[in-house]
């Protein structure tokens, strides 16, 4: 197991807003949580793209650009880690005897 994937996943989880409290989060279905994760991923990519465009037109400072790119990198690494785990689980299921 690659240690960078673990640090990427934990870093992304720590970077998410801590003020977003949802008392019904435990009762939510897995599909709702998955949808929320996808929406968070898409929002991160969109905001990073907006900051990048602003930086290219000299409307954003370089620090904001670096921060947005770091958040995007973390989100993409997390998505790749999740995808790899899903593929590993699928391959494990295929290897099971019938």
KAMOCOR-V173914 format. One record per backbone hydrogen bond with DSSP energy under -1.0 kcal/mol. CO is the residue of the C=O (numbers start at 1). NH is the residue of the N-H. E is the energy in kcal/mol with one decimal. If there is no record, write none. Layout:
# KAMOCOR-V173914
<<CO,NH,E> <CO,NH,E>>
This chain:
# KAMOCOR-V173914
<<2,6,-1.0> <3,7,-2.2> <4,8,-2.2> <5,9,-2.2> <6,10,-2.4> <7,11,-2.3> <8,12,-2.3> <9,13,-2.1> <10,14,-1.9> <11,15,-1.6> <19,21,-1.6> <22,25,-1.7> <24,28,-1.1> <29,33,-1.9> <30,34,-2.3> <31,35,-2.3> <32,36,-2.2> <33,37,-2.0> <34,38,-2.3> <35,39,-2.4> <36,40,-2.3> <37,41,-2.3> <38,42,-2.5> <39,43,-2.5> <40,44,-2.2> <41,45,-2.1> <42,46,-2.4> <43,47,-2.6> <44,48,-2.0> <45,49,-2.1> <46,50,-2.2> <47,51,-2.3> <48,52,-2.2> <49,53,-2.2> <50,54,-2.3> <51,55,-2.4> <52,56,-2.0> <53,57,-1.4> <54,59,-3.6> <55,58,-1.2> <61,65,-1.5> <62,66,-2.5> <63,67,-2.3> <64,68,-2.4> <65,69,-2.5> <66,70,-2.2> <67,71,-2.1> <68,72,-2.2> <69,73,-2.6> <70,74,-2.2> <71,75,-2.2> <72,76,-2.7> <73,77,-2.5> <74,78,-2.0> <75,79,-2.3> <76,80,-2.5> <77,81,-2.1> <78,82,-2.5> <79,83,-2.5> <80,84,-2.5> <81,85,-2.1> <82,86,-2.3> <83,87,-2.4> <84,88,-2.5> <85,89,-2.3> <86,90,-2.4> <87,91,-2.6> <88,92,-2.1> <89,93,-2.1> <90,94,-2.1> <91,95,-1.4> <93,96,-1.0>>
